[in-house]
Amino acid sequence: MRLVTWNINSIRARLHHVDHFAETHNPDVICFQETKVTDNDFPTKALTKLGFEHYEIAGQKSYNGVAIFSKRPFEALECPIWCGKDDKRHVAVRFEDGTELHNFYIPAGGDIPDPEQNDKFAHKLEFMSSVRDWFAEKKHADNKFILVGDLNVAPYESDVWSHKQLLKVVSHTPIETDLMMEMMAAHDWVDAMRHFVPEPEQMYSWWSYRARDWRKSNKGRRLDHVWVTPALKSALKAMTIDLEARDREKPSDHAPVIVDFDL
């Protein structure tokens, strides 16, 4: 199974990028974040024509939104209303072999890394804590879970272009990186991307639109993640970040992350 996670930053604005990606990479499952469209207006027909006949979407107008499109059948799973806000940040499905796939879009958290001064940052920390606790309750050695998405945290020093300069920047502050480590420990998650590209090799999946030449400056962060429970570690076969997608005209600021499984 070839699985992709991609913050598309508006599915309708970049649908032609999805067409090109599907033709060149032949994924089995694509998990989108930040689709920015209501369910009624989601371009489902365009994706089903590409072979993704099974889908689960949760969207809202102009903001957030997550979706899973698959060539393989699945059943949709019920998701919590995180932090009491139905802001469309989680969809989950179960495939026929019992593997569960959870697609998340964790809040970005605003600009000020202080929960007392910034409600958006407080929401982010509450959301991450809730996800940690939810999976801790589900923990079982036999669970075959995959967690993907734009988690909006770059946890390791090698996940950012400058650890020192970003220590006080939302996405790499100690309170966030420590909390992400707690999330990973809650179900002994395996960081699939770092499984293939171990530290201290630098690895990024997001580059700001502000850079005139994002490749040259390379001031990136790894905000996109693929985690698996220990029962699926042996199924991991390959991983790549599609930099070509970030190079296309009017791209998302996130590159797709591709992970191959032998399920």
DOTI-510154 format. One record per residue (C-alpha): residue number from 1; x, y, z. Coordinates in steps of 0.001 Angstrom, whole numbers, padded with zeros to 6 digits. Each point is the difference from the previous one (the first is absolute). Layout:
    k     east    north       up
  NUM        X        Y        Z
...
END
This chain:
    k     east    north       up
    1   000000   000000   000000
    2   001332   003393  -000986
    3  -001258   002565   002513
    4   000285   003769  -000379
    5  -000596   002844   002437
    6  -000271   003488  -001471
    7  -001081   003357   001355
    8  -001464   001159  -003300
    9  -000865   003561   001161
   10  -003311   000045  -001931
   11  -000937  -003101  -001948
   12  -001927   001920  -002649
   13   002847   002444  -000661
   14   002504  -002838  -000476
   15  -002054  -002793  -001475
   16   002194  -000034  -003126
   17   003007  -000646   002258
   18  -001803  -003019   001440
   19  -000670  -001291  -003536
   20   003684   000271  -000893
   21   001097  -001584   003257
   22  -002377  -002948  -000364
   23   001179  -000637  -003555
   24   003700   000133   000868
   25  -000014  -001785   003394
   26  -003016  -002350  -000161
   27  -000996   000183   003691
   28  -002558  -002342   001516
   29  -001091   002373   002763
   30   000289   003793   000277
   31  -000656   001836   003249
   32  -000637   003719  -000469
   33   000074   002780   002558
   34  -001154   003613  -000256
   35  -002445  -000783  -002790
   36  -001899   003260   000694
   37  -003325  -001100  -001457
   38  -003355  -001251   001245
   39  -000917  -003623  -000620
   40  -002662   000994  -002545
   41   002521   001912  -002108
   42   002870  -002480   000248
   43   001164  -001074  -003500
   44  -000573  -003683   000687
   45  -000754  -000897  -003640
   46   003424   001166  -001147
   47   001648  -002325   002515
   48  -002249  -002992  -000588
   49   000857   000262  -003717
   50   003620  -000533   001034
   51  -001001  -003278   001656
   52  -000545   001196   003566
   53  -003487  -001442   000297
   54  -000045  -000128   003794
   55   000156   003214   001989
   56  -000737   001609   003331
   57  -000067   003781   000240
   58  -000554   002555   002733
   59   000091   003563  -001216
   60  -001035   003549   000645
   61   000006   003174  -002046
   62   003363   001785  -000387
   63   001712  -001648   002980
   64   001428  -003326   001156
   65  -001506  -003157  -001478
   66   001362  -003554  -000301
   67  -000693  -002845  -002409
   68   001073  -003553  -000808
   69  -000261  -001288  -003587
   70   000770  -003645  -000656
   71   000028  -002593  -002758
   72  -000528  -002611   002707
   73  -003312  -000453   001814
   74  -000336   001057   003613
   75  -002562   000801   002652
   76  -000160   003456   001528
   77   000636   000328   003727
   78  -001624   002417   002401
   79   002342   002754   001199
   80  -000171   002092   003160
   81  -000992   003656   000035
   82   003450   001201   001032
   83   000117   002732   002654
   84  -003741   000513  -000412
   85   000568   001597  -003428
   86  -001341  -001666  -003115
   87   002638   001603  -002199
   88   000656  -002943  -002331
   89   003493  -001103   000968
   90  -000278  -003811   000130
   91  -001358  -002805  -002150
   92   000647  -003688   000509
   93  -000712  -003231  -001877
   94   000611  -003728   000394
   95   001163  -002134  -002924
   96  -001094  -003591  -000564
   97   003153  -001407   001630
   98  -000779   001919   003201
   99   002540   002784  -000480
  100  -001301   003338   001273
  101   001031   003245  -001668
  102  -000324   003294   001883
  103   000453   003247  -001900
  104   000570   003130   002119
  105   000382   003708  -000532
  106   001238   001358   003314
  107  -000562   003745   000612
  108   002890   002198  -001107
  109  -000106   001979   003238
  110   000345   003611  -001133
  111   003144   002073   000455
  112   000450   000445   003763
  113   001190  -003171   001814
  114  -001788   000830   003242
  115  -003347  -001658   000813
  116  -000953   002846   002358
  117   000522   002661  -002642
  118  -001089  -002011  -003031
  119  -003226  -002023  -000124
  120   001111  -001709  -003212
  121   003127  -001316   001672
  122  -002023  -001149   003012
  123  -002336  -001855  -002372
  124   002963  -001687  -001677
  125   001407  -001259   003295
  126  -003420  -001214   001151
  127  -000545  -001791  -003310
  128   003379  -001754   000150
  129  -000568  -001026   003620
  130  -003423  -001407  -000873
  131   001407  -002044  -002888
  132   002752  -001311   002283
  133  -002499  -001115   002626
  134  -002440  -001492  -002528
  135   002596  -002309  -001532
  136   001427  -000863   003421
  137  -003419  -001411   000906
  138  -000081  -002019  -003233
  139   003527  -001378   000404
  140   000354  -003703  -000737
  141   002926  -001967  -001387
  142  -002093  -001407  -002863
  143  -001322   003345  -001238
  144   000807   000688  -003637
  145  -000346   003784  -000110
  146   001404   002574  -002403
  147  -000103   003680   000968
  148   000735   002586  -002650
  149  -000454   003665  -000583
  150   001147   003545   000375
  151   000761  -000094   003711
  152   001463   003523  -000075
  153   002977  -000908   002202
  154   003592  -000610  -001058
  155   001171  -002088   002968
  156   003728  -000506  -000565
  157   002869   002436  -000495
  158   000568  -001583  -003405
  159  -003643   000692  -000932
  160   000644   003745  -000317
  161   002490   002112  -001898
  162   001238   001680   003211
  163  -000714  -001439   003418
  164   001346   003063   001822
  165  -001919   002542  -002075
  166  -003300  -001892   000219
  167  -000031  -000897   003693
  168  -002443   002842   000662
  169  -001958  -000451  -003237
  170  -003302  -001896   000084
  171   000476  -003561  -001347
  172   003419  -000533   001621
  173  -000333   001371   003533
  174   000967  -002359   002837
  175  -003560  -000207   001322
  176  -001194  -001254  -003404
  177   002870  -002374  -000693
  178  -000230  -001472   003505
  179  -003736  -000508  -000434
  180   000547  -001711  -003335
  181   002435  -002392   001656
  182  -002747  -000786   002510
  183  -002418  -000620  -002879
  184   002429  -002431  -001590
  185   000662  -001799   003278
  186  -003739  -000375   000673
  187  -000230  -002907  -002465
  188   003715  -000671  -000588
  189  -000410   001540  -003458
  190   002745  -000584  -002563
  191   000960   003135  -001944
  192  -000112  -001519  -003495
  193   001834   002874  -001655
  194   002888  -000159   002470
  195  -000004  -003778  -000347
  196   001352   000562  -003520
  197   001887   003267   000563
  198   001478  -000183   003514
  199   001196   002995   001920
  200   002072   002110  -000258
  201  -000679   000175  -003743
  202  -002157   003033  -000702
  203  -003451  -000628  -001451
  204  -002727   002515  -000829
  205  -003492  -000135  -001501
  206  -001014   003691   000175
  207   001572   003160  -001367
  208  -001449   003486   000398
  209  -001487   001830  -002959
  210   002065   003030   001051
  211   003232  -001432  -001417
  212   000647   001069  -003596
  213   001993  -003161  -000625
  214  -001081  -002596   002543
  215   002532  -002581  -001185
  216   002927   002411   000218
  217  -000859   001373   003445
  218  -001309  -003397   001179
  219  -001452   001448   003200
  220  -002319  -002920   000514
  221  -001740  -001833   002803
  222  -001393  -003537   000277
  223  -003597   000649   000966
  224  -001490  -003034  -001770
  225   000217  -003415   001590
  226  -000712  -003691  -000427
  227  -000024  -002141   003141
  228  -000736  -003702   000383
  229  -000602  -002192   003005
  230   002673  -002629   000742
  231  -002097  -002755  -001595
  232   000458   001713  -003379
  233   003684   000883   000229
  234   001048  -003049  -002015
  235  -002457   001013  -002745
  236   001883   003226  -000752
  237   001774  -000274  -003359
  238   000913   003471  -001305
  239  -000524   003732   000513
  240   000523   003108  -002085
  241  -000967   003684   000056
  242  -001115   001183  -003437
  243   001950   003242  -000418
  244  -001136   000289  -003624
  245  -003525   000746   001224
  246   001318   002975   002009
  247   001660   001287  -003194
  248  -003161   000144  -002089
  249  -001786   003224  -000863
  250  -002018   001351   002950
  251   000668  -003059   002180
  252  -000982  -000782   003538
  253   002699   001051   002446
  254   000060  -003664   001118
  255   001495  -002813  -002069
  256  -001733  -003399  -000117
  257   001526  -002724   002169
  258  -000135  -003479  -001538
  259   000374  -003207   002029
  260  -000144  -003517  -001455
  261  -001334  -002875   002101
  262  -000036  -003747  -000443
  263  -003317  -000800   001665
END
